[in-house]
């Protein structure tokens, strides 16, 4: 039940990735179990030496009471201090950004795979499309 940000892999080249925890409310966890999430336009930023994710849409849980969550609220990302320092040094480089790549459950908790990414140029995108098509053709030939 892994949810992947395919647009991030298409538009960015992942330099390094990290597995991080994420602070969620109970109704958000229930919505995630139903795959009611969209994080295509979301991004990660630093505030007070802590990482937050913005614009990650988690739909309201239909059966929750009046204490339902806000769909696009900022959520804190949980990493060690060493990892935070390493990421902050990497982001200071021009053209490097932090993008959410995947979200998946691990022993009842949801983890977020974040990537230190560099934007792809148009020819890089064409190469990735070409490689994907070649792999697809090879798989079809193996099946026959």
Long-range contacts (C-beta under 8 A, 24 or more apart in sequence): 1-33, 1-35, 1-104, 1-105, 2-102, 2-103, 2-104, 3-35, 3-37, 3-39, 3-102, 3-103, 3-104, 4-101, 4-102, 5-39, 5-40, 5-99, 5-100, 5-101, 5-102, 7-40, 8-40, 8-99, 8-100, 8-101, 8-115, 8-117, 9-101, 10-120, 10-125, 10-128, 11-119, 11-120, 11-125, 12-97, 12-99, 12-115, 12-117, 12-118, 12-119, 12-120, 13-117, 13-118, 13-119, 13-120, 13-124, 14-101, 14-115, 14-116, 14-117, 15-90, 15-96, 15-115, 15-116, 15-117, 15-118, 16-90, 16-115, 16-116, 17-101, 17-113, 17-114, 17-115, 17-116, 18-79, 18-83, 18-87, 18-113, 18-114, 18-115, 18-116, 19-111, 19-112, 19-113, 20-51, 20-77, 20-78, 20-79, 20-83, 20-111, 20-112, 20-113, 20-114, 21-77, 21-78, 21-79, 21-109, 21-111, 21-112, 22-53, 22-75, 22-76, 22-77, 22-78, 22-103, 22-110, 22-111, 22-112, 23-75, 23-76, 23-77, 23-78, 24-58, 24-75, 24-110, 25-69, 26-64, 27-60, 27-61, 27-64, 27-67, 27-68, 27-69, 28-58, 28-61, 28-69, 29-110, 30-61, 30-63, 30-64, 31-58, 31-59, 31-60, 31-61, 32-58, 32-103, 32-105, 32-110, 33-105, 34-61, 37-103, 39-100, 39-103, 42-100, 43-97, 43-98, 43-99, 43-100, 44-77, 44-98, 44-99, 44-100, 44-114, 45-98, 46-88, 46-91, 49-84, 49-88, 50-76, 50-77, 50-84, 51-76, 51-77, 51-79, 51-84, 51-87, 51-98, 51-114, 52-76, 52-77, 53-77, 53-100, 53-112, 56-100, 77-112, 77-114, 87-116, 90-116, 91-116, 95-119
